[in-house]
Amino acid sequence: MRVLALLIIGFVIGLVLSASGCIEEGTFLNVVRTQEHPREESFFARASWYGIPYHGRTMANGRTFNMYDPQTVAHKTLPFGTRLLLTNLANGRQITAIVRDRGPFIEGRALDLSMAGAEKLGFKQEGLTLLKAVVIAKP
C-alpha cells in the first residue's frame, strides 16, 4: 500500500515537471482578461416640461434656453453635458437629450424637458409623464 502511494506521488510529480517544460523559454502566454462591463446607469423619472416663460433666458450652464431645442433637459445633479436616452413609458417614444440646465424644483419630479422635447416624446398636452432615462455618455 505504501509503495503504491509513493508510486502515485512520484508519477504526479513527474507529470507536473514534464508539463512545465512544454513552453519554450522566453515565450509569453497571452492571458485573456475579461473586463466587467460597467452597469448601465438608468433611472425612472417623473418628467415635466418648460417653455415660454423661460425661452431666451440664461440656463444654469450659462447658455441661452431655446424651448424649440428638443435635446435640452434639466436635472438637479447630473453633470452638464450628460447624454440621456429618454423613453416615454406611456407610448414608447424616444429621444436623446443633453443635461444643460438645473431643475425641476417641484417635489416628485426628476427631469424638466424643453417644450420641443415634450412634443417629441408625446406628453406636451398632458404636461407630465413617466420616463426611463439611460445615461449613454458623461462628459
C-alpha atoms as one frame of an Amber mdcrd trajectory, in Angstrom:
protein
   0.000   0.000   0.000   2.803   2.363   0.926   4.672   1.510  -2.259   1.584
   2.228  -4.360   1.131   5.639  -2.702   4.774   6.528  -3.357   4.445   5.440
  -6.998   1.354   7.629  -7.493   3.040  10.644  -5.866   6.143  10.104  -7.986
   4.029   9.821 -11.132   2.173  13.078 -10.372   5.430  14.939  -9.647   6.947
  13.634 -12.882   3.873  14.668 -14.848   3.972  18.202 -13.427   7.685  18.597
 -14.116   7.424  17.296 -17.668   4.450  19.531 -18.461   6.269  22.632 -17.250
   8.945  22.151 -19.906   6.460  22.321 -22.798   6.711  26.084 -23.151   9.852
  27.492 -24.750  11.906  29.828 -22.659  11.039  33.445 -23.432   7.574  32.611
 -24.743   4.781  34.573 -23.136   1.319  33.246 -22.676  -1.492  35.547 -23.690
  -3.781  35.923 -20.751  -7.295  36.891 -21.681  -8.731  39.228 -19.115 -12.373
  39.916 -19.056 -13.448  43.358 -18.053 -16.679  43.667 -16.255 -18.851  45.936
 -18.337 -19.918  48.952 -16.367 -23.502  48.552 -15.354 -25.911  50.610 -17.322
 -26.868  53.670 -15.324 -30.597  54.185 -15.655 -33.492  55.501 -13.631 -37.206
  56.145 -13.878 -38.216  59.779 -13.730 -41.388  61.781 -13.426 -40.874  64.435
 -16.092 -42.402  67.796 -16.894 -41.560  70.449 -19.456 -40.849  74.157 -19.516
 -41.102  76.714 -22.283 -42.420  80.229 -22.922 -41.605  81.966 -19.599 -38.007
  80.725 -19.806 -37.374  80.988 -23.564 -34.359  83.225 -24.188 -33.263  83.253
 -20.542 -29.881  82.046 -19.345 -29.729  78.426 -18.196 -27.587  77.164 -15.319
 -24.828  76.189 -17.781 -24.585  79.813 -18.989 -26.189  79.250 -22.392 -29.498
  80.636 -23.614 -32.562  78.416 -23.226 -34.304  77.563 -26.501 -37.663  75.895
 -25.961 -37.568  74.654 -29.588 -34.446  72.543 -28.979 -35.659  69.002 -28.190
 -32.294  67.977 -26.743 -32.353  70.309 -23.732 -33.150  68.693 -20.400 -32.764
  69.858 -16.799 -31.664  67.602 -13.947 -30.745  68.525 -10.384 -27.379  66.758
 -10.107 -26.184  65.085 -13.332 -23.164  66.883 -14.833 -23.809  69.319 -17.680
 -23.223  67.563 -20.982 -24.519  64.184 -19.791 -26.353  62.467 -22.653 -29.553
  60.615 -21.821 -31.710  58.262 -23.834 -35.244  59.101 -22.713 -38.151  56.727
 -23.297 -41.754  57.709 -22.615 -43.190  54.645 -20.872 -46.733  55.587 -21.914
 -46.102  55.389 -25.672 -42.558  54.078 -26.273 -41.281  57.242 -27.981 -37.576
  58.004 -27.517 -35.218  60.956 -27.820 -31.619  61.672 -26.925 -31.249  64.681
 -24.643 -28.366  66.586 -23.053 -28.345  67.926 -19.487 -27.947  71.688 -19.895
 -29.933  73.135 -17.005 -30.833  72.538 -13.363 -34.251  71.566 -12.110 -37.061
  70.744 -11.803 -37.643  72.213  -8.396 -41.031  70.649  -7.770 -41.133  67.672
  -5.408 -41.616  64.333  -7.137 -40.157  65.399 -10.472 -36.691  64.427 -11.686
 -36.464  65.864 -15.218 -37.616  69.024 -16.967 -37.591  68.894 -20.767 -37.837
  71.700 -23.271 -41.228  72.144 -24.921 -39.890  70.550 -28.125 -38.612  67.544
 -26.173 -42.040  67.067 -24.600 -43.635  67.277 -28.059 -41.297  64.638 -29.491
 -41.984  62.330 -26.555 -45.716  62.963 -26.897 -46.588  64.437 -23.498 -46.812
  68.180 -24.153 -50.595  68.158 -23.784 -50.560  66.156 -20.531 -47.683  68.136
 -19.027 -46.287  65.197 -17.034 -45.167  61.670 -17.855 -43.052  58.810 -16.571
 -39.769  58.318 -18.437 -36.999  55.781 -18.376 -33.673  57.620 -18.568 -30.492
  55.798 -19.570 -27.152  57.588 -19.231 -25.411  56.991 -22.565 -22.453  59.345
 -22.081 -20.979  61.535 -19.375 -18.689  64.473 -20.131
